[in-house]
Amino acid sequence: SLEPDKVSEMEMEQAKEKNVFRNVYYALEDEKERLVFEYTAGFNGKEELPAGEIAKKLKIHPSKVSRIRKKIDKMFRDRGI
């Protein structure tokens, strides 16, 4: 049967995504960008928050949160996710 292969393929995919997550995280330039990433993705034990909440929490303008999120999206796309 094909089932066991499917499972390992899925696990490989998840492992790759975890890896990409970490790579993108460490490729970010400063702490604010990393925090936006953490709150957007619920990464490193942070809770997922909407952009407006992230802006308030980090005391930055909502448009900056959007800019950082766009940058992060592009980094994922560049890595094939």
mmCIF file of the N, C-alpha and C atoms, coordinates in Angstrom:
data_MODEL
# 
_entry.id   MODEL 
# 
loop_
_atom_site.group_PDB 
_atom_site.id 
_atom_site.type_symbol 
_atom_site.label_atom_id 
_atom_site.label_alt_id 
_atom_site.label_comp_id 
_atom_site.label_asym_id 
_atom_site.label_entity_id 
_atom_site.label_seq_id 
_atom_site.pdbx_PDB_ins_code 
_atom_site.Cartn_x 
_atom_site.Cartn_y 
_atom_site.Cartn_z 
_atom_site.occupancy 
_atom_site.B_iso_or_equiv 
_atom_site.pdbx_formal_charge 
_atom_site.auth_seq_id 
_atom_site.auth_comp_id 
_atom_site.auth_asym_id 
_atom_site.auth_atom_id 
_atom_site.pdbx_PDB_model_num 
ATOM 1   N N  . SER A 1 1  ? 0.838  -1.205 0.000  1.00 0.00 ? 1  SER A N  1 
ATOM 2   C CA . SER A 1 1  ? 0.000  0.000  0.000  1.00 0.00 ? 1  SER A CA 1 
ATOM 3   C C  . SER A 1 1  ? 0.876  1.259  0.000  1.00 0.00 ? 1  SER A C  1 
ATOM 4   N N  . LEU A 1 2  ? 0.297  2.369  -0.405 1.00 0.00 ? 2  LEU A N  1 
ATOM 5   C CA . LEU A 1 2  ? 1.064  3.607  -0.539 1.00 0.00 ? 2  LEU A CA 1 
ATOM 6   C C  . LEU A 1 2  ? 1.055  4.456  0.724  1.00 0.00 ? 2  LEU A C  1 
ATOM 7   N N  . GLU A 1 3  ? 0.237  4.089  1.686  1.00 0.00 ? 3  GLU A N  1 
ATOM 8   C CA . GLU A 1 3  ? 0.055  4.959  2.846  1.00 0.00 ? 3  GLU A CA 1 
ATOM 9   C C  . GLU A 1 3  ? 1.347  5.355  3.580  1.00 0.00 ? 3  GLU A C  1 
ATOM 10  N N  . PRO A 1 4  ? 2.224  4.398  3.938  1.00 0.00 ? 4  PRO A N  1 
ATOM 11  C CA . PRO A 1 4  ? 3.426  4.801  4.688  1.00 0.00 ? 4  PRO A CA 1 
ATOM 12  C C  . PRO A 1 4  ? 4.247  5.865  3.955  1.00 0.00 ? 4  PRO A C  1 
ATOM 13  N N  . ASP A 1 5  ? 4.342  5.767  2.637  1.00 0.00 ? 5  ASP A N  1 
ATOM 14  C CA . ASP A 1 5  ? 5.079  6.760  1.865  1.00 0.00 ? 5  ASP A CA 1 
ATOM 15  C C  . ASP A 1 5  ? 4.451  8.140  2.016  1.00 0.00 ? 5  ASP A C  1 
ATOM 16  N N  . LYS A 1 6  ? 3.136  8.161  1.975  1.00 0.00 ? 6  LYS A N  1 
ATOM 17  C CA . LYS A 1 6  ? 2.426  9.435  2.097  1.00 0.00 ? 6  LYS A CA 1 
ATOM 18  C C  . LYS A 1 6  ? 2.767  10.114 3.421  1.00 0.00 ? 6  LYS A C  1 
ATOM 19  N N  . VAL A 1 7  ? 2.777  9.327  4.474  1.00 0.00 ? 7  VAL A N  1 
ATOM 20  C CA . VAL A 1 7  ? 3.058  9.879  5.795  1.00 0.00 ? 7  VAL A CA 1 
ATOM 21  C C  . VAL A 1 7  ? 4.460  10.473 5.839  1.00 0.00 ? 7  VAL A C  1 
ATOM 22  N N  . SER A 1 8  ? 5.450  9.723  5.370  1.00 0.00 ? 8  SER A N  1 
ATOM 23  C CA . SER A 1 8  ? 6.808  10.240 5.461  1.00 0.00 ? 8  SER A CA 1 
ATOM 24  C C  . SER A 1 8  ? 6.985  11.466 4.564  1.00 0.00 ? 8  SER A C  1 
ATOM 25  N N  . GLU A 1 9  ? 6.277  11.484 3.447  1.00 0.00 ? 9  GLU A N  1 
ATOM 26  C CA . GLU A 1 9  ? 6.339  12.649 2.566  1.00 0.00 ? 9  GLU A CA 1 
ATOM 27  C C  . GLU A 1 9  ? 5.785  13.879 3.285  1.00 0.00 ? 9  GLU A C  1 
ATOM 28  N N  . MET A 1 10 ? 4.684  13.685 3.989  1.00 0.00 ? 10 MET A N  1 
ATOM 29  C CA . MET A 1 10 ? 4.070  14.772 4.738  1.00 0.00 ? 10 MET A CA 1 
ATOM 30  C C  . MET A 1 10 ? 5.021  15.256 5.832  1.00 0.00 ? 10 MET A C  1 
ATOM 31  N N  . GLU A 1 11 ? 5.635  14.291 6.523  1.00 0.00 ? 11 GLU A N  1 
ATOM 32  C CA . GLU A 1 11 ? 6.573  14.650 7.588  1.00 0.00 ? 11 GLU A CA 1 
ATOM 33  C C  . GLU A 1 11 ? 7.763  15.415 7.029  1.00 0.00 ? 11 GLU A C  1 
ATOM 34  N N  . MET A 1 12 ? 8.240  14.993 5.868  1.00 0.00 ? 12 MET A N  1 
ATOM 35  C CA . MET A 1 12 ? 9.355  15.679 5.222  1.00 0.00 ? 12 MET A CA 1 
ATOM 36  C C  . MET A 1 12 ? 8.959  17.121 4.919  1.00 0.00 ? 12 MET A C  1 
ATOM 37  N N  . GLU A 1 13 ? 7.750  17.279 4.386  1.00 0.00 ? 13 GLU A N  1 
ATOM 38  C CA . GLU A 1 13 ? 7.242  18.602 4.031  1.00 0.00 ? 13 GLU A CA 1 
ATOM 39  C C  . GLU A 1 13 ? 7.183  19.488 5.276  1.00 0.00 ? 13 GLU A C  1 
ATOM 40  N N  . GLN A 1 14 ? 6.659  18.930 6.367  1.00 0.00 ? 14 GLN A N  1 
ATOM 41  C CA . GLN A 1 14 ? 6.546  19.702 7.612  1.00 0.00 ? 14 GLN A CA 1 
ATOM 42  C C  . GLN A 1 14 ? 7.926  20.069 8.153  1.00 0.00 ? 14 GLN A C  1 
ATOM 43  N N  . ALA A 1 15 ? 8.855  19.129 8.073  1.00 0.00 ? 15 ALA A N  1 
ATOM 44  C CA . ALA A 1 15 ? 10.212 19.384 8.558  1.00 0.00 ? 15 ALA A CA 1 
ATOM 45  C C  . ALA A 1 15 ? 10.842 20.496 7.733  1.00 0.00 ? 15 ALA A C  1 
ATOM 46  N N  . LYS A 1 16 ? 10.625 20.442 6.425  1.00 0.00 ? 16 LYS A N  1 
ATOM 47  C CA . LYS A 1 16 ? 11.172 21.466 5.531  1.00 0.00 ? 16 LYS A CA 1 
ATOM 48  C C  . LYS A 1 16 ? 10.572 22.823 5.901  1.00 0.00 ? 16 LYS A C  1 
ATOM 49  N N  . GLU A 1 17 ? 9.281  22.850 6.131  1.00 0.00 ? 17 GLU A N  1 
ATOM 50  C CA . GLU A 1 17 ? 8.643  24.118 6.473  1.00 0.00 ? 17 GLU A CA 1 
ATOM 51  C C  . GLU A 1 17 ? 9.154  24.649 7.808  1.00 0.00 ? 17 GLU A C  1 
ATOM 52  N N  . LYS A 1 18 ? 9.348  23.744 8.779  1.00 0.00 ? 18 LYS A N  1 
ATOM 53  C CA . LYS A 1 18 ? 9.898  24.161 10.079 1.00 0.00 ? 18 LYS A CA 1 
ATOM 54  C C  . LYS A 1 18 ? 11.263 24.783 9.879  1.00 0.00 ? 18 LYS A C  1 
ATOM 55  N N  . ASN A 1 19 ? 12.065 24.132 9.048  1.00 0.00 ? 19 ASN A N  1 
ATOM 56  C CA . ASN A 1 19 ? 13.394 24.611 8.739  1.00 0.00 ? 19 ASN A CA 1 
ATOM 57  C C  . ASN A 1 19 ? 13.351 25.979 8.081  1.00 0.00 ? 19 ASN A C  1 
ATOM 58  N N  . VAL A 1 20 ? 12.454 26.124 7.107  1.00 0.00 ? 20 VAL A N  1 
ATOM 59  C CA . VAL A 1 20 ? 12.307 27.389 6.399  1.00 0.00 ? 20 VAL A CA 1 
ATOM 60  C C  . VAL A 1 20 ? 11.875 28.473 7.386  1.00 0.00 ? 20 VAL A C  1 
ATOM 61  N N  . PHE A 1 21 ? 10.952 28.105 8.266  1.00 0.00 ? 21 PHE A N  1 
ATOM 62  C CA . PHE A 1 21 ? 10.496 29.039 9.308  1.00 0.00 ? 21 PHE A CA 1 
ATOM 63  C C  . PHE A 1 21 ? 11.692 29.579 10.075 1.00 0.00 ? 21 PHE A C  1 
ATOM 64  N N  . ARG A 1 22 ? 12.525 28.659 10.553 1.00 0.00 ? 22 ARG A N  1 
ATOM 65  C CA . ARG A 1 22 ? 13.696 29.052 11.332 1.00 0.00 ? 22 ARG A CA 1 
ATOM 66  C C  . ARG A 1 22 ? 14.649 29.908 10.488 1.00 0.00 ? 22 ARG A C  1 
ATOM 67  N N  . ASN A 1 23 ? 14.870 29.486 9.245  1.00 0.00 ? 23 ASN A N  1 
ATOM 68  C CA . ASN A 1 23 ? 15.780 30.237 8.362  1.00 0.00 ? 23 ASN A CA 1 
ATOM 69  C C  . ASN A 1 23 ? 15.304 31.655 8.129  1.00 0.00 ? 23 ASN A C  1 
ATOM 70  N N  . VAL A 1 24 ? 14.001 31.794 7.869  1.00 0.00 ? 24 VAL A N  1 
ATOM 71  C CA . VAL A 1 24 ? 13.439 33.132 7.646  1.00 0.00 ? 24 VAL A CA 1 
ATOM 72  C C  . VAL A 1 24 ? 13.591 33.952 8.933  1.00 0.00 ? 24 VAL A C  1 
ATOM 73  N N  . TYR A 1 25 ? 13.268 33.330 10.052 1.00 0.00 ? 25 TYR A N  1 
ATOM 74  C CA . TYR A 1 25 ? 13.358 34.015 11.344 1.00 0.00 ? 25 TYR A CA 1 
ATOM 75  C C  . TYR A 1 25 ? 14.762 34.578 11.561 1.00 0.00 ? 25 TYR A C  1 
ATOM 76  N N  . TYR A 1 26 ? 15.774 33.736 11.346 1.00 0.00 ? 26 TYR A N  1 
ATOM 77  C CA . TYR A 1 26 ? 17.150 34.187 11.592 1.00 0.00 ? 26 TYR A CA 1 
ATOM 78  C C  . TYR A 1 26 ? 17.673 35.128 10.514 1.00 0.00 ? 26 TYR A C  1 
ATOM 79  N N  . ALA A 1 27 ? 17.017 35.139 9.349  1.00 0.00 ? 27 ALA A N  1 
ATOM 80  C CA . ALA A 1 27 ? 17.431 36.046 8.280  1.00 0.00 ? 27 ALA A CA 1 
ATOM 81  C C  . ALA A 1 27 ? 16.905 37.466 8.508  1.00 0.00 ? 27 ALA A C  1 
ATOM 82  N N  . LEU A 1 28 ? 15.952 37.609 9.429  1.00 0.00 ? 28 LEU A N  1 
ATOM 83  C CA . LEU A 1 28 ? 15.400 38.943 9.700  1.00 0.00 ? 28 LEU A CA 1 
ATOM 84  C C  . LEU A 1 28 ? 16.460 39.819 10.364 1.00 0.00 ? 28 LEU A C  1 
ATOM 85  N N  . GLU A 1 29 ? 16.360 41.119 10.102 1.00 0.00 ? 29 GLU A N  1 
ATOM 86  C CA . GLU A 1 29 ? 17.445 42.013 10.471 1.00 0.00 ? 29 GLU A CA 1 
ATOM 87  C C  . GLU A 1 29 ? 17.436 42.517 11.904 1.00 0.00 ? 29 GLU A C  1 
ATOM 88  N N  . ASP A 1 30 ? 16.261 42.693 12.473 1.00 0.00 ? 30 ASP A N  1 
ATOM 89  C CA . ASP A 1 30 ? 16.269 43.244 13.826 1.00 0.00 ? 30 ASP A CA 1 
ATOM 90  C C  . ASP A 1 30 ? 15.179 42.622 14.682 1.00 0.00 ? 30 ASP A C  1 
ATOM 91  N N  . GLU A 1 31 ? 15.211 42.998 15.948 1.00 0.00 ? 31 GLU A N  1 
ATOM 92  C CA . GLU A 1 31 ? 14.311 42.391 16.920 1.00 0.00 ? 31 GLU A CA 1 
ATOM 93  C C  . GLU A 1 31 ? 12.852 42.683 16.609 1.00 0.00 ? 31 GLU A C  1 
ATOM 94  N N  . LYS A 1 32 ? 12.553 43.904 16.142 1.00 0.00 ? 32 LYS A N  1 
ATOM 95  C CA . LYS A 1 32 ? 11.158 44.253 15.824 1.00 0.00 ? 32 LYS A CA 1 
ATOM 96  C C  . LYS A 1 32 ? 10.626 43.314 14.738 1.00 0.00 ? 32 LYS A C  1 
ATOM 97  N N  . GLU A 1 33 ? 11.420 43.096 13.690 1.00 0.00 ? 33 GLU A N  1 
ATOM 98  C CA . GLU A 1 33 ? 10.995 42.209 12.605 1.00 0.00 ? 33 GLU A CA 1 
ATOM 99  C C  . GLU A 1 33 ? 10.768 40.801 13.130 1.00 0.00 ? 33 GLU A C  1 
ATOM 100 N N  . ARG A 1 34 ? 11.669 40.345 13.999 1.00 0.00 ? 34 ARG A N  1 
ATOM 101 C CA . ARG A 1 34 ? 11.516 38.994 14.571 1.00 0.00 ? 34 ARG A CA 1 
ATOM 102 C C  . ARG A 1 34 ? 10.252 38.904 15.421 1.00 0.00 ? 34 ARG A C  1 
ATOM 103 N N  . LEU A 1 35 ? 9.965  39.962 16.174 1.00 0.00 ? 35 LEU A N  1 
ATOM 104 C CA . LEU A 1 35 ? 8.761  39.958 17.006 1.00 0.00 ? 35 LEU A CA 1 
ATOM 105 C C  . LEU A 1 35 ? 7.499  39.977 16.149 1.00 0.00 ? 35 LEU A C  1 
ATOM 106 N N  . VAL A 1 36 ? 7.513  40.753 15.066 1.00 0.00 ? 36 VAL A N  1 
ATOM 107 C CA . VAL A 1 36 ? 6.358  40.758 14.156 1.00 0.00 ? 36 VAL A CA 1 
ATOM 108 C C  . VAL A 1 36 ? 6.159  39.343 13.619 1.00 0.00 ? 36 VAL A C  1 
ATOM 109 N N  . PHE A 1 37 ? 7.250  38.693 13.243 1.00 0.00 ? 37 PHE A N  1 
ATOM 110 C CA . PHE A 1 37 ? 7.200  37.313 12.741 1.00 0.00 ? 37 PHE A CA 1 
ATOM 111 C C  . PHE A 1 37 ? 6.598  36.386 13.801 1.00 0.00 ? 37 PHE A C  1 
ATOM 112 N N  . GLU A 1 38 ? 7.103  36.498 15.023 1.00 0.00 ? 38 GLU A N  1 
ATOM 113 C CA . GLU A 1 38 ? 6.635  35.619 16.105 1.00 0.00 ? 38 GLU A CA 1 
ATOM 114 C C  . GLU A 1 38 ? 5.142  35.790 16.365 1.00 0.00 ? 38 GLU A C  1 
ATOM 115 N N  . TYR A 1 39 ? 4.693  37.046 16.443 1.00 0.00 ? 39 TYR A N  1 
ATOM 116 C CA . TYR A 1 39 ? 3.282  37.290 16.724 1.00 0.00 ? 39 TYR A CA 1 
ATOM 117 C C  . TYR A 1 39 ? 2.384  36.982 15.526 1.00 0.00 ? 39 TYR A C  1 
ATOM 118 N N  . THR A 1 40 ? 2.932  37.073 14.321 1.00 0.00 ? 40 THR A N  1 
ATOM 119 C CA . THR A 1 40 ? 2.142  36.764 13.137 1.00 0.00 ? 40 THR A CA 1 
ATOM 120 C C  . THR A 1 40 ? 1.946  35.251 13.010 1.00 0.00 ? 40 THR A C  1 
ATOM 121 N N  . ALA A 1 41 ? 3.019  34.505 13.288 1.00 0.00 ? 41 ALA A N  1 
ATOM 122 C CA . ALA A 1 41 ? 3.003  33.058 13.057 1.00 0.00 ? 41 ALA A CA 1 
ATOM 123 C C  . ALA A 1 41 ? 2.750  32.241 14.322 1.00 0.00 ? 41 ALA A C  1 
ATOM 124 N N  . GLY A 1 42 ? 2.693  32.906 15.482 1.00 0.00 ? 42 GLY A N  1 
ATOM 125 C CA . GLY A 1 42 ? 2.581  32.153 16.725 1.00 0.00 ? 42 GLY A CA 1 
ATOM 126 C C  . GLY A 1 42 ? 3.835  31.322 16.936 1.00 0.00 ? 42 GLY A C  1 
ATOM 127 N N  . PHE A 1 43 ? 4.981  31.929 16.652 1.00 0.00 ? 43 PHE A N  1 
ATOM 128 C CA . PHE A 1 43 ? 6.281  31.249 16.689 1.00 0.00 ? 43 PHE A CA 1 
ATOM 129 C C  . PHE A 1 43 ? 6.949  31.488 18.034 1.00 0.00 ? 43 PHE A C  1 
ATOM 130 N N  . ASN A 1 44 ? 7.810  30.546 18.464 1.00 0.00 ? 44 ASN A N  1 
ATOM 131 C CA . ASN A 1 44 ? 8.558  30.691 19.728 1.00 0.00 ? 44 ASN A CA 1 
ATOM 132 C C  . ASN A 1 44 ? 7.639  30.897 20.929 1.00 0.00 ? 44 ASN A C  1 
ATOM 133 N N  . GLY A 1 45 ? 6.487  30.266 20.900 1.00 0.00 ? 45 GLY A N  1 
ATOM 134 C CA . GLY A 1 45 ? 5.594  30.339 22.048 1.00 0.00 ? 45 GLY A CA 1 
ATOM 135 C C  . GLY A 1 45 ? 4.780  31.625 22.156 1.00 0.00 ? 45 GLY A C  1 
ATOM 136 N N  . LYS A 1 46 ? 4.913  32.517 21.177 1.00 0.00 ? 46 LYS A N  1 
ATOM 137 C CA . LYS A 1 46 ? 4.111  33.746 21.204 1.00 0.00 ? 46 LYS A CA 1 
ATOM 138 C C  . LYS A 1 46 ? 2.693  33.432 20.719 1.00 0.00 ? 46 LYS A C  1 
ATOM 139 N N  . GLU A 1 47 ? 1.721  34.221 21.192 1.00 0.00 ? 47 GLU A N  1 
ATOM 140 C CA . GLU A 1 47 ? 0.365  34.018 20.675 1.00 0.00 ? 47 GLU A CA 1 
ATOM 141 C C  . GLU A 1 47 ? 0.224  34.742 19.346 1.00 0.00 ? 47 GLU A C  1 
ATOM 142 N N  . GLU A 1 48 ? -0.611 34.186 18.453 1.00 0.00 ? 48 GLU A N  1 
ATOM 143 C CA . GLU A 1 48 ? -0.874 34.848 17.180 1.00 0.00 ? 48 GLU A CA 1 
ATOM 144 C C  . GLU A 1 48 ? -1.752 36.066 17.426 1.00 0.00 ? 48 GLU A C  1 
ATOM 145 N N  . LEU A 1 49 ? -1.343 37.193 16.883 1.00 0.00 ? 49 LEU A N  1 
ATOM 146 C CA . LEU A 1 49 ? -2.101 38.427 17.064 1.00 0.00 ? 49 LEU A CA 1 
ATOM 147 C C  . LEU A 1 49 ? -2.376 39.079 15.715 1.00 0.00 ? 49 LEU A C  1 
ATOM 148 N N  . PRO A 1 50 ? -3.499 39.811 15.620 1.00 0.00 ? 50 PRO A N  1 
ATOM 149 C CA . PRO A 1 50 ? -3.752 40.590 14.403 1.00 0.00 ? 50 PRO A CA 1 
ATOM 150 C C  . PRO A 1 50 ? -2.763 41.759 14.323 1.00 0.00 ? 50 PRO A C  1 
ATOM 151 N N  . ALA A 1 51 ? -2.565 42.266 13.115 1.00 0.00 ? 51 ALA A N  1 
ATOM 152 C CA . ALA A 1 51 ? -1.580 43.320 12.867 1.00 0.00 ? 51 ALA A CA 1 
ATOM 153 C C  . ALA A 1 51 ? -1.727 44.519 13.809 1.00 0.00 ? 51 ALA A C  1 
ATOM 154 N N  . GLY A 1 52 ? -2.977 44.946 14.028 1.00 0.00 ? 52 GLY A N  1 
ATOM 155 C CA . GLY A 1 52 ? -3.218 46.102 14.895 1.00 0.00 ? 52 GLY A CA 1 
ATOM 156 C C  . GLY A 1 52 ? -2.706 45.885 16.307 1.00 0.00 ? 52 GLY A C  1 
ATOM 157 N N  . GLU A 1 53 ? -2.908 44.691 16.823 1.00 0.00 ? 53 GLU A N  1 
ATOM 158 C CA . GLU A 1 53 ? -2.442 44.351 18.169 1.00 0.00 ? 53 GLU A CA 1 
ATOM 159 C C  . GLU A 1 53 ? -0.916 44.319 18.215 1.00 0.00 ? 53 GLU A C  1 
ATOM 160 N N  . ILE A 1 54 ? -0.316 43.763 17.170 1.00 0.00 ? 54 ILE A N  1 
ATOM 161 C CA . ILE A 1 54 ? 1.147  43.697 17.109 1.00 0.00 ? 54 ILE A CA 1 
ATOM 162 C C  . ILE A 1 54 ? 1.715  45.119 17.136 1.00 0.00 ? 54 ILE A C  1 
ATOM 163 N N  . ALA A 1 55 ? 1.117  46.006 16.340 1.00 0.00 ? 55 ALA A N  1 
ATOM 164 C CA . ALA A 1 55 ? 1.580  47.395 16.279 1.00 0.00 ? 55 ALA A CA 1 
ATOM 165 C C  . ALA A 1 55 ? 1.534  48.031 17.667 1.00 0.00 ? 55 ALA A C  1 
ATOM 166 N N  . LYS A 1 56 ? 0.412  47.826 18.375 1.00 0.00 ? 56 LYS A N  1 
ATOM 167 C CA . LYS A 1 56 ? 0.261  48.390 19.723 1.00 0.00 ? 56 LYS A CA 1 
ATOM 168 C C  . LYS A 1 56 ? 1.320  47.832 20.665 1.00 0.00 ? 56 LYS A C  1 
ATOM 169 N N  . LYS A 1 57 ? 1.440  46.516 20.641 1.00 0.00 ? 57 LYS A N  1 
ATOM 170 C CA . LYS A 1 57 ? 2.353  45.830 21.546 1.00 0.00 ? 57 LYS A CA 1 
ATOM 171 C C  . LYS A 1 57 ? 3.795  46.297 21.332 1.00 0.00 ? 57 LYS A C  1 
ATOM 172 N N  . LEU A 1 58 ? 4.185  46.467 20.063 1.00 0.00 ? 58 LEU A N  1 
ATOM 173 C CA . LEU A 1 58 ? 5.571  46.824 19.750 1.00 0.00 ? 58 LEU A CA 1 
ATOM 174 C C  . LEU A 1 58 ? 5.774  48.335 19.635 1.00 0.00 ? 58 LEU A C  1 
ATOM 175 N N  . LYS A 1 59 ? 4.664  49.083 19.836 1.00 0.00 ? 59 LYS A N  1 
ATOM 176 C CA . LYS A 1 59 ? 4.718  50.553 19.726 1.00 0.00 ? 59 LYS A CA 1 
ATOM 177 C C  . LYS A 1 59 ? 5.287  50.998 18.386 1.00 0.00 ? 59 LYS A C  1 
ATOM 178 N N  . ILE A 1 60 ? 4.799  50.393 17.315 1.00 0.00 ? 60 ILE A N  1 
ATOM 179 C CA . ILE A 1 60 ? 5.184  50.831 15.971 1.00 0.00 ? 60 ILE A CA 1 
ATOM 180 C C  . ILE A 1 60 ? 3.908  51.073 15.163 1.00 0.00 ? 60 ILE A C  1 
ATOM 181 N N  . HIS A 1 61 ? 4.031  51.790 14.074 1.00 0.00 ? 61 HIS A N  1 
ATOM 182 C CA . HIS A 1 61 ? 2.874  52.132 13.252 1.00 0.00 ? 61 HIS A CA 1 
ATOM 183 C C  . HIS A 1 61 ? 2.370  50.887 12.531 1.00 0.00 ? 61 HIS A C  1 
ATOM 184 N N  . PRO A 1 62 ? 1.028  50.719 12.432 1.00 0.00 ? 62 PRO A N  1 
ATOM 185 C CA . PRO A 1 62 ? 0.470  49.556 11.725 1.00 0.00 ? 62 PRO A CA 1 
ATOM 186 C C  . PRO A 1 62 ? 1.036  49.384 10.311 1.00 0.00 ? 62 PRO A C  1 
ATOM 187 N N  . SER A 1 63 ? 1.356  50.494 9.638  1.00 0.00 ? 63 SER A N  1 
ATOM 188 C CA . SER A 1 63 ? 1.896  50.363 8.277  1.00 0.00 ? 63 SER A CA 1 
ATOM 189 C C  . SER A 1 63 ? 3.281  49.717 8.293  1.00 0.00 ? 63 SER A C  1 
ATOM 190 N N  . LYS A 1 64 ? 4.010  49.922 9.389  1.00 0.00 ? 64 LYS A N  1 
ATOM 191 C CA . LYS A 1 64 ? 5.327  49.271 9.512  1.00 0.00 ? 64 LYS A CA 1 
ATOM 192 C C  . LYS A 1 64 ? 5.145  47.767 9.698  1.00 0.00 ? 64 LYS A C  1 
ATOM 193 N N  . VAL A 1 65 ? 4.120  47.388 10.484 1.00 0.00 ? 65 VAL A N  1 
ATOM 194 C CA . VAL A 1 65 ? 3.820  45.963 10.651 1.00 0.00 ? 65 VAL A CA 1 
ATOM 195 C C  . VAL A 1 65 ? 3.508  45.352 9.283  1.00 0.00 ? 65 VAL A C  1 
ATOM 196 N N  . SER A 1 66 ? 2.694  46.049 8.487  1.00 0.00 ? 66 SER A N  1 
ATOM 197 C CA . SER A 1 66 ? 2.354  45.565 7.145  1.00 0.00 ? 66 SER A CA 1 
ATOM 198 C C  . SER A 1 66 ? 3.594  45.413 6.280  1.00 0.00 ? 66 SER A C  1 
ATOM 199 N N  . ARG A 1 67 ? 4.466  46.414 6.338  1.00 0.00 ? 67 ARG A N  1 
ATOM 200 C CA . ARG A 1 67 ? 5.703  46.356 5.542  1.00 0.00 ? 67 ARG A CA 1 
ATOM 201 C C  . ARG A 1 67 ? 6.542  45.149 5.929  1.00 0.00 ? 67 ARG A C  1 
ATOM 202 N N  . ILE A 1 68 ? 6.686  44.943 7.227  1.00 0.00 ? 68 ILE A N  1 
ATOM 203 C CA . ILE A 1 68 ? 7.493  43.809 7.710  1.00 0.00 ? 68 ILE A CA 1 
ATOM 204 C C  . ILE A 1 68 ? 6.843  42.494 7.287  1.00 0.00 ? 68 ILE A C  1 
ATOM 205 N N  . ARG A 1 69 ? 5.502  42.400 7.408  1.00 0.00 ? 69 ARG A N  1 
ATOM 206 C CA . ARG A 1 69 ? 4.805  41.181 7.009  1.00 0.00 ? 69 ARG A CA 1 
ATOM 207 C C  . ARG A 1 69 ? 4.996  40.894 5.520  1.00 0.00 ? 69 ARG A C  1 
ATOM 208 N N  . LYS A 1 70 ? 4.962  41.950 4.686  1.00 0.00 ? 70 LYS A N  1 
ATOM 209 C CA . LYS A 1 70 ? 5.186  41.773 3.249  1.00 0.00 ? 70 LYS A CA 1 
ATOM 210 C C  . LYS A 1 70 ? 6.584  41.232 2.985  1.00 0.00 ? 70 LYS A C  1 
ATOM 211 N N  . LYS A 1 71 ? 7.545  41.793 3.704  1.00 0.00 ? 71 LYS A N  1 
ATOM 212 C CA . LYS A 1 71 ? 8.934  41.355 3.562  1.00 0.00 ? 71 LYS A CA 1 
ATOM 213 C C  . LYS A 1 71 ? 9.058  39.865 3.931  1.00 0.00 ? 71 LYS A C  1 
ATOM 214 N N  . ILE A 1 72 ? 8.403  39.490 5.040  1.00 0.00 ? 72 ILE A N  1 
ATOM 215 C CA . ILE A 1 72 ? 8.445  38.096 5.503  1.00 0.00 ? 72 ILE A CA 1 
ATOM 216 C C  . ILE A 1 72 ? 7.791  37.173 4.469  1.00 0.00 ? 72 ILE A C  1 
ATOM 217 N N  . ASP A 1 73 ? 6.629  37.594 3.937  1.00 0.00 ? 73 ASP A N  1 
ATOM 218 C CA . ASP A 1 73 ? 5.948  36.817 2.892  1.00 0.00 ? 73 ASP A CA 1 
ATOM 219 C C  . ASP A 1 73 ? 6.875  36.562 1.717  1.00 0.00 ? 73 ASP A C  1 
ATOM 220 N N  . LYS A 1 74 ? 7.561  37.617 1.302  1.00 0.00 ? 74 LYS A N  1 
ATOM 221 C CA . LYS A 1 74 ? 8.457  37.494 0.148  1.00 0.00 ? 74 LYS A CA 1 
ATOM 222 C C  . LYS A 1 74 ? 9.581  36.521 0.465  1.00 0.00 ? 74 LYS A C  1 
ATOM 223 N N  . MET A 1 75 ? 10.104 36.556 1.689  1.00 0.00 ? 75 MET A N  1 
ATOM 224 C CA . MET A 1 75 ? 11.182 35.643 2.080  1.00 0.00 ? 75 MET A CA 1 
ATOM 225 C C  . MET A 1 75 ? 10.712 34.189 1.999  1.00 0.00 ? 75 MET A C  1 
ATOM 226 N N  . PHE A 1 76 ? 9.463  33.956 2.403  1.00 0.00 ? 76 PHE A N  1 
ATOM 227 C CA . PHE A 1 76 ? 8.910  32.594 2.295  1.00 0.00 ? 76 PHE A CA 1 
ATOM 228 C C  . PHE A 1 76 ? 8.754  32.194 0.826  1.00 0.00 ? 76 PHE A C  1 
ATOM 229 N N  . ARG A 1 77 ? 8.214  33.100 0.024  1.00 0.00 ? 77 ARG A N  1 
ATOM 230 C CA . ARG A 1 77 ? 8.043  32.814 -1.399 1.00 0.00 ? 77 ARG A CA 1 
ATOM 231 C C  . ARG A 1 77 ? 9.382  32.516 -2.069 1.00 0.00 ? 77 ARG A C  1 
ATOM 232 N N  . ASP A 1 78 ? 10.401 33.302 -1.729 1.00 0.00 ? 78 ASP A N  1 
ATOM 233 C CA . ASP A 1 78 ? 11.726 33.091 -2.297 1.00 0.00 ? 78 ASP A CA 1 
ATOM 234 C C  . ASP A 1 78 ? 12.273 31.721 -1.931 1.00 0.00 ? 78 ASP A C  1 
ATOM 235 N N  . ARG A 1 79 ? 11.790 31.179 -0.813 1.00 0.00 ? 79 ARG A N  1 
ATOM 236 C CA . ARG A 1 79 ? 12.252 29.860 -0.373 1.00 0.00 ? 79 ARG A CA 1 
ATOM 237 C C  . ARG A 1 79 ? 11.272 28.751 -0.777 1.00 0.00 ? 79 ARG A C  1 
ATOM 238 N N  . GLY A 1 80 ? 10.326 29.111 -1.626 1.00 0.00 ? 80 GLY A N  1 
ATOM 239 C CA . GLY A 1 80 ? 9.429  28.106 -2.181 1.00 0.00 ? 80 GLY A CA 1 
ATOM 240 C C  . GLY A 1 80 ? 8.279  27.665 -1.303 1.00 0.00 ? 80 GLY A C  1 
ATOM 241 N N  . ILE A 1 81 ? 7.900  28.510 -0.331 1.00 0.00 ? 81 ILE A N  1 
ATOM 242 C CA . ILE A 1 81 ? 6.752  28.159 0.536  1.00 0.00 ? 81 ILE A CA 1 
ATOM 243 C C  . ILE A 1 81 ? 5.574  29.063 0.194  1.00 0.00 ? 81 ILE A C  1 
# 
